[in-house]
Structures are given as structure tokens and as C-alpha cells.
Amino acid sequence: MTYTSGKHLSRRTLLRQGSVALALPWLDAMEAAFASASPPPRRFLCIGNYFSYHGPNFFPKESGADYTPSPYLSLIEAHRGDFTVHSGLNHPDVRDGHNSDKSFLTGAPHPSSPSFRNTISLDQLLAERIGSQTRFASLVLSPGTGSSFSYTQSGVAVPAEPSAAKQFAKLFLNGTPAEVQAEVFRIEEGRSILDRVTGEARAMERTLGATDREKLDQYLTSVRELEKRLATSQEFAVRPKPDPGVEAMKDPSLEEKTVIFGQMLELARLAFQTDLTRIITLYFMGTVKTPSKPAERYSYHDLSHHGQDDSKIEKLALLERDIFTQLGGFLGRIATPDESGVRLLDSTITVLGAGMGNASSHDATNLPILVAGGGFQHGQHLAHDPVNPPPLCNLWVQIARQMGEEIERFGTSNKTQLPGFNA
């Protein structure tokens, strides 16, 4: 058993006698001086692709650490030791084609059912728990569209920001004093409204039955969470925004969604680096033009339904290779050590995946999942049992726990980590 005195001395404290100086032995009081610096906070970035990825170009044929890179993975081979490919994963009772995307970060069953009601997505669960620590609880991005795969506690989709330029301005461009004051006024007005609503709800509570009181309590809990976020917003509203050290972004043509995708990955890096947020989702819904062939036009949806047509698969692979090229650039930037030798990659859990495994047949099994960074042990292809696969929600639980949230269950999870995937 170790006891400490509660007093703190520097290890450099010396005992002096004349011209002789002796360093003190290790004392309990020196522990604080030698405590390591606080580790950087964990971040979470989830990248989803509505049209998934062509499986033979994504998954390696071999499992384990000695796999031969697939055509897509060869584009990020430089970072092989920093990512893990998972095959064989899916959500139980989610076999709903494109609608499966609704359940990608939630695990909620039967998203095509007329009575379907979604549950909270992993990113928004994390935003509820740690979002008050940063200026923005989370960022929800989607190149050129307002669609997302992020859902609130009540199962409502969170609208995405489609413009990299507008998101850059929100993150890094300071308003005039008048604009800042107007923002503070809007926040204060929102808090005033919540105060009135809460008071009226409390007055009503005495007249309600047990079931209605429970519903009202859930509602008031949501109000309290919103009050906390408004308080945080007011605190940050008067603070200058950080200087990212780069020029402001400009939006390209809306048809060039792969370029916008790359811009949004850079936004994610800058937002994490300046600790404006620790949770980001990025939802890619296809493109008409792509950097490798800027003069040509494509229909991503049609190409994803290739029916094994080689010419369609070739064009589809061109679009998806450019996505991986952008991913490789992002991984390279966050893998570059800062002046202290710290890599943003090591504290950033990056997931790339999709709600369908085979877009051509609308199959929602064997989902393409890649996890990079975040303190996990990487460098392998984990091929999970396709006959009896662990639920994808096991990975979501594991990520939440890696983020410091000791949850035991999420969605359809039945374990707190995937076999063979360790921190």
C-alpha cells in the first residue's frame, strides 16, 4: 500500500552543505512533479458511404497480419500499421438495402418497417456525454447534401452541413462584435424560453398519472441537457475562435463531391487539432465528377448496381479509389508528429464503413469496416465468422469505451469488444 503526504516537491530540490549538493531520494511529495502530462483526449470520426464499396477491391483475400493489400488498401499501404480491416460484420435484423444506412451507427432493427423508429447513433451518444467539453458537441458533415446517419435520442436525423466553406467559417472565422453580441442574445433568449417551459411542465406534473409523469421526466431530462449545451455555447460565443493557420476554404462545384469530401476530412483534422469538437460524422452519398477524370461524368448509383459488368466495375473502382486517395491524405496528415512528437492519429479513432456490404444486390451483410488510429493495436485483417458474426454494435461499444465512456450495451451488442481487436 502506498501513502502520500499531499505535499509536493520538485525532484530537483537539493540538499546543500557548503559546496556539496546532493539530490534528494525519490519522495512521495515528488509524485505530482513527475506525473506524466495528461494524455490527449480521444476523438471519433466516422465516415460512411451510402453506396458502400466494391467488396473484392476492399477486402484482402487473406486474414491476419500478412495479408496482401486489396486494390483499395494498397492506396493507404503507407499506414498499414495504423489501421485494421474487419470483414464478416453486420447488424442482426438489418437487411434493408439502402435503408440499412439508417441503422449503421444505431443498430436499430428493420429500418424499412413502416413502424420503424430509430434510436440514438453512437456519435450523438458520445456528444451527449462529452460534447459539453468543446465548443461544438459534434459536427455532422455530408458533401453537397443535408443527409446524415446521425440520430438524436428520439431517433430524429441530425441535418448535415453540405458546404465545406460554410463549416470552415463556423469553426474559424470570428464575427464582428455586433454579431457576437447577437449570438449571445439568441442563446440567452433560448435559455429564457427553456426556463419558462420547464416551469410550466413542473406545474403540470402534479396533475399527471404515473406513465405521463415518466414521459415528462424524460422530456425534462432532455431540456436539462439542452440547457447545459446552451450554457457551453454562451461561454464559447464570447471567446475568439482559433486560428487554424490555413486559408479559408472555398466550395468547388457541387458535382465535385469527392473534392468536397477531401475538404471535409481536412476540416475534421483542423477541428480535432484545435479541440473545437471531438466527434464528427462524414456521410458520402456519391459524386458526379471525380479528381482522377475531371472531364468525365458518372452515375455512382448506376455503377454500384454493376451486375458484374466489368466496364461498370472499372468506373466504380475509379470513383472509390479517389475516396481512398483522400483518406490516405488525411491519415498522412494526422500521422505527422507535432513539435512534441505527438501524432493526432493516435488519439483519433477513424472508422470508414457502410450500411450495405454489396450495393449491387442491396445485401447488408459482410459490411466493409476499417478502423484506424485511436490507440488500438492495428496492422491486420480480422475476418470474423460469417456464419455466426459478432454484431457490429460490439465495435460501437468498444469505441465508446476507448473514448472513456464505460458503457456495457449499445444497440444489439452482446460483448464489449470484437475478438482479436485490442487496445
C-alpha positions in Angstrom: 0.0 0.0 0.0 1.3 3.4 -0.9 0.8 6.6 1.2 1.5 10.1 0.0 1.8 13.2 2.1 -0.2 15.5 -0.1 2.7 18.0 -0.3 4.7 18.5 -3.5 8.4 18.9 -4.1 10.4 19.1 -7.2 12.8 16.2 -7.9 15.4 18.9 -8.5 15.2 20.0 -4.8 18.7 19.7 -3.4 20.3 19.3 0.0 23.2 21.7 0.2 26.2 21.7 2.6 28.9 24.1 1.7 29.9 23.4 -1.9 28.4 19.9 -2.0 24.9 19.4 -3.4 23.1 16.0 -3.2 19.9 15.2 -5.0 17.2 14.0 -2.7 16.0 10.4 -3.0 12.5 9.8 -4.5 9.9 11.0 -2.1 6.1 10.7 -2.2 5.8 14.5 -2.4 7.6 14.5 -5.7 4.9 12.3 -7.4 2.9 15.3 -8.7 6.0 16.9 -10.2 6.8 13.7 -12.1 3.3 12.7 -13.1 3.1 12.4 -16.9 1.2 15.1 -18.8 -2.4 14.3 -19.3 -3.0 12.2 -22.4 -4.7 13.9 -25.3 -8.5 13.4 -25.4 -9.8 10.7 -27.7 -11.6 11.8 -30.9 -14.0 9.9 -33.1 -14.5 10.3 -36.8 -17.0 8.0 -38.7 -17.0 8.1 -42.5 -20.0 6.4 -44.1 -20.5 5.7 -47.8 -24.2 5.4 -48.9 -23.2 3.2 -51.9 -20.7 1.0 -49.9 -17.5 -0.3 -51.6 -16.9 -3.0 -54.2 -16.0 -5.9 -51.9 -13.3 -7.6 -54.0 -11.5 -4.3 -54.2 -11.9 -3.6 -50.4 -11.3 -6.8 -48.6 -8.0 -8.7 -48.5 -8.1 -12.4 -49.5 -6.0 -13.4 -46.5 -6.7 -12.8 -42.9 -4.2 -11.9 -40.2 -1.2 -9.5 -40.4 0.4 -11.0 -43.5 -2.4 -10.2 -45.9 -1.9 -8.9 -49.4 -3.3 -5.5 -49.8 -6.5 -5.3 -51.8 -6.6 -2.7 -54.7 -8.2 0.0 -52.4 -6.0 -0.8 -49.3 -2.9 -0.5 -51.5 -3.6 3.2 -51.8 -3.2 3.6 -48.0 -0.5 0.9 -47.6 1.9 3.5 -46.1 -0.4 3.5 -43.0 -0.9 -0.3 -42.8 0.4 -0.5 -39.2 -2.2 2.1 -38.2 -5.4 0.5 -39.4 -7.4 -2.7 -39.1 -9.8 -4.2 -41.7 -12.8 -6.1 -40.4 -14.8 -8.4 -42.5 -17.9 -10.5 -41.7 -19.6 -7.9 -39.5 -23.2 -6.7 -39.8 -26.2 -5.7 -37.7 -28.7 -8.5 -36.8 -32.2 -7.9 -38.3 -30.9 -5.2 -40.6 -31.3 -6.4 -44.2 -32.9 -3.4 -45.7 -30.9 -2.3 -48.7 -30.2 1.4 -48.8 -32.4 1.9 -45.7 -29.7 -0.1 -43.8 -27.7 3.1 -43.6 -30.3 4.5 -41.1 -29.1 1.8 -38.7 -25.4 1.9 -39.4 -24.5 3.9 -36.3 -27.5 2.8 -34.2 -28.1 -1.0 -34.8 -31.9 -0.4 -34.7 -33.6 -3.4 -36.4 -35.8 -3.3 -39.5 -35.3 0.2 -40.8 -37.6 -0.4 -43.7 -40.6 -1.2 -41.5 -43.5 1.3 -41.6 -43.4 1.4 -37.7 -39.6 1.8 -37.6 -38.3 4.3 -35.1 -34.6 4.9 -34.9 -32.5 5.0 -31.8 -29.6 7.3 -30.9 -26.5 7.0 -33.0 -23.1 6.3 -31.4 -21.7 9.8 -32.3 -24.7 11.5 -30.7 -24.5 9.3 -27.6 -20.9 10.5 -27.2 -21.9 14.1 -28.0 -24.4 13.9 -25.1 -21.7 12.6 -22.7 -18.6 14.6 -23.7 -19.8 17.3 -26.1 -20.0 20.0 -23.4 -16.2 19.9 -23.1 -15.7 21.5 -26.5 -17.1 24.5 -28.5 -19.2 22.1 -30.7 -20.7 19.0 -29.2 -20.3 17.3 -32.6 -20.0 18.0 -36.3 -22.3 16.3 -38.9 -21.0 16.7 -42.4 -22.1 15.5 -45.9 -20.5 16.7 -49.1 -23.2 18.6 -51.1 -26.2 17.1 -49.2 -28.0 17.7 -45.9 -28.4 14.0 -45.3 -26.7 12.2 -42.4 -26.5 8.9 -40.5 -26.5 10.7 -37.1 -29.7 10.4 -34.9 -30.8 12.0 -31.7 -32.1 10.2 -28.6 -35.6 10.4 -30.0 -34.5 8.9 -33.4 -34.6 12.2 -35.4 -31.9 12.6 -38.1 -29.4 15.4 -37.4 -29.1 17.6 -40.5 -25.7 17.7 -42.1 -23.6 20.7 -43.2 -23.1 20.3 -47.0 -20.6 23.1 -47.5 -17.0 22.9 -46.5 -16.7 26.7 -46.8 -19.6 27.4 -44.5 -18.4 24.9 -42.0 -14.9 26.4 -42.1 -16.5 29.8 -41.4 -18.5 28.5 -38.4 -15.3 26.9 -37.0 -12.7 29.5 -37.6 -13.9 32.9 -38.8 -14.7 35.4 -36.0 -17.8 37.6 -36.2 -17.9 41.3 -35.6 -18.6 42.5 -32.0 -22.2 43.1 -33.0 -22.6 39.6 -34.5 -21.1 38.1 -31.3 -23.5 40.1 -29.1 -26.4 39.0 -31.3 -25.3 35.4 -30.9 -25.1 35.8 -27.1 -28.6 37.4 -27.1 -30.1 34.4 -29.1 -28.5 32.0 -26.6 -29.9 33.9 -23.6 -33.3 34.1 -25.2 -33.2 30.3 -25.8 -32.4 29.7 -22.1 -35.2 32.1 -21.0 -37.7 30.1 -23.1 -36.4 26.8 -21.6 -36.8 28.3 -18.1 -40.5 29.1 -18.9 -41.2 25.8 -20.5 -39.6 23.9 -17.6 -41.6 25.9 -15.0 -44.9 25.2 -16.8 -44.0 21.5 -17.1 -43.3 21.2 -13.4 -46.6 22.8 -12.6 -48.4 20.3 -14.9 -46.6 17.3 -13.3 -48.9 17.2 -10.2 -51.9 16.5 -12.4 -50.5 13.6 -14.4 -50.6 9.9 -14.0 -47.6 7.7 -13.5 -47.0 6.9 -17.2 -47.3 10.6 -18.2 -45.0 11.6 -15.4 -42.4 9.2 -16.7 -42.7 10.7 -20.2 -42.5 14.2 -18.8 -39.4 13.3 -16.8 -37.7 12.1 -20.0 -38.6 15.3 -21.6 -37.3 17.4 -18.8 -34.0 15.4 -18.8 -33.7 16.4 -22.5 -34.3 20.0 -21.6 -31.6 19.9 -18.9 -29.2 18.5 -21.4 -30.1 21.4 -23.8 -29.6 23.9 -21.0 -26.1 22.6 -20.4 -25.3 22.9 -24.1 -26.7 26.5 -24.2 -24.5 27.4 -21.2 -21.5 26.0 -23.0 -22.5 27.8 -26.2 -22.8 31.1 -24.3 -19.3 30.6 -22.8 -17.7 29.9 -26.2 -19.7 32.6 -28.0 -17.5 35.4 -26.5 -14.2 33.6 -27.0 -12.2 34.2 -30.1 -12.2 31.3 -32.5 -8.8 29.6 -33.0 -6.6 30.4 -36.0 -6.2 27.1 -38.0 -3.1 28.5 -39.8 -4.6 27.9 -43.3 -6.5 29.9 -45.8 -10.3 29.9 -45.7 -11.9 27.1 -47.8 -13.9 27.8 -50.9 -16.6 25.4 -52.3 -16.0 23.8 -55.6 -18.8 22.8 -57.9 -21.5 20.7 -56.2 -20.8 18.0 -58.7 -17.3 17.6 -57.3 -18.3 15.8 -54.1 -15.1 13.8 -53.8 -13.2 17.1 -53.7 -15.6 18.4 -51.0 -15.1 15.0 -49.2 -11.4 15.7 -49.1 -12.0 19.3 -47.8 -14.2 17.9 -45.0 -11.6 15.4 -44.0 -9.2 18.4 -43.7 -11.9 20.2 -41.7 -12.0 17.2 -39.4 -8.3 17.4 -38.9 -8.3 21.1 -38.1 -11.3 20.8 -35.7 -9.7 18.0 -33.8 -6.3 19.7 -33.7 -7.8 22.9 -32.3 -10.1 20.8 -30.0 -13.3 22.5 -31.3 -15.0 19.2 -31.2 -14.1 15.5 -30.6 -16.9 13.9 -32.5 -17.5 14.1 -36.3 -19.5 12.1 -38.8 -19.0 12.4 -42.6 -21.6 10.9 -44.8 -20.7 10.4 -48.5 -23.6 10.0 -51.0 -21.8 9.6 -54.3 -20.4 12.0 -56.9 -20.9 13.1 -60.5 -17.3 14.1 -61.1 -14.0 12.8 -59.6 -10.5 14.2 -59.4 -8.8 11.4 -61.5 -11.0 12.1 -64.5 -12.3 15.7 -64.1 -13.6 15.9 -67.7 -15.9 12.9 -67.3 -19.3 12.4 -65.6 -20.5 9.4 -63.6 -23.7 8.0 -62.1 -22.5 6.4 -58.8 -25.8 4.8 -58.1 -26.0 3.1 -61.5 -22.4 1.9 -61.3 -22.9 0.5 -57.8 -25.6 -1.8 -59.4 -22.9 -3.2 -61.8 -24.3 -6.7 -62.0 -20.7 -7.9 -62.5 -20.4 -5.8 -65.6 -16.6 -5.3 -65.9 -16.9 -1.9 -67.6 -19.1 -0.6 -64.8 -16.9 -2.1 -62.1 -13.9 -0.3 -63.7 -15.6 3.1 -63.5 -16.9 2.3 -60.0 -13.4 1.4 -58.9 -12.2 4.8 -60.2 -14.6 6.7 -58.0 -13.8 4.6 -55.0 -10.1 4.7 -55.5 -10.3 8.5 -55.3 -12.2 8.2 -52.0 -9.3 6.1 -50.6 -6.8 8.6 -52.0 -8.4 11.3 -50.0 -8.5 9.0 -46.9 -4.8 8.3 -47.4 -4.0 12.0 -47.4 -6.0 12.6 -44.2 -4.2 9.7 -42.5 -0.9 11.0 -43.6 -1.6 14.4 -42.2 -2.8 13.2 -38.8 0.1 10.7 -38.6 2.7 13.5 -38.9 4.1 14.2 -35.4 3.8 17.7 -34.0 6.6 19.6 -32.3 6.3 17.4 -29.2 6.4 14.2 -31.3 2.7 13.5 -30.7 0.6 12.1 -33.5 -3.1 13.2 -33.8 -3.7 9.7 -35.3 -3.0 8.0 -32.0 -5.9 9.8 -30.3 -8.3 9.8 -33.2 -10.5 6.8 -33.8 -11.3 6.9 -37.5 -13.9 4.4 -38.9 -14.7 4.0 -42.6 -17.6 1.8 -43.4 -21.1 1.4 -44.9 -24.6 0.1 -44.1 -24.5 -2.3 -47.1 -22.0 -4.9 -47.9 -22.9 -5.3 -51.6 -24.7 -2.4 -53.1 -25.3 -4.2 -56.4 -27.6 -6.7 -54.6 -28.6 -4.5 -51.7 -27.1 -7.0 -49.3 -26.4 -5.7 -45.8 -24.1 -8.5 -44.6 -20.3 -8.5 -44.6 -20.1 -4.7 -44.2 -16.8 -3.1 -45.2 -15.3 -1.8 -42.0 -11.9 -0.1 -41.5 -10.7 1.3 -38.2 -7.6 3.5 -38.0 -5.7 5.0 -35.1 -7.2 5.7 -31.7 -4.8 3.6 -29.6 -5.9 0.2 -30.9 -3.4 -2.5 -32.0 -3.5 -2.4 -35.8 -1.9 -3.9 -38.8 -4.2 -6.9 -39.6 -7.3 -8.1 -41.4 -9.7 -9.6 -38.8 -12.0 -12.0 -40.7 -15.0 -12.6 -38.3 -17.0 -15.8 -38.6 -19.6 -15.0 -41.4 -21.9 -17.8 -40.2 -22.1 -16.5 -36.7 -20.7 -13.0 -36.8 -20.4 -10.7 -33.8 -22.8 -7.7 -34.0 -21.3 -4.5 -35.4 -22.6 -2.9 -32.2 -19.9 -4.7 -30.3 -17.4 -2.5 -32.1 -19.5 0.6 -31.2 -19.4 -0.4 -27.6 -15.6 -0.9 -27.8 -15.1 2.5 -29.4 -17.2 4.2 -26.7 -15.2 2.6 -24.0 -12.0 3.6 -25.8 -13.3 7.1 -25.7 -13.6 6.8 -21.9 -17.3 6.0 -21.7 -17.7 2.8 -19.7 -20.9 1.6 -21.3 -21.9 -2.1 -21.3 -24.5 -2.2 -24.0 -25.4 -0.4 -27.2 -28.0 -1.4 -29.8 -27.7 -5.1 -30.4 -24.3 -5.6 -28.8 -23.6 -8.7 -26.7 -20.0 -8.1 -25.9 -17.8 -5.1 -25.1 -15.3 -5.7 -27.8 -14.6 -7.6 -31.0 -12.5 -10.8 -30.8 -8.9 -10.1 -31.7 -9.2 -6.3 -31.7 -7.3 -5.0 -28.7 -6.2 -1.6 -27.4 
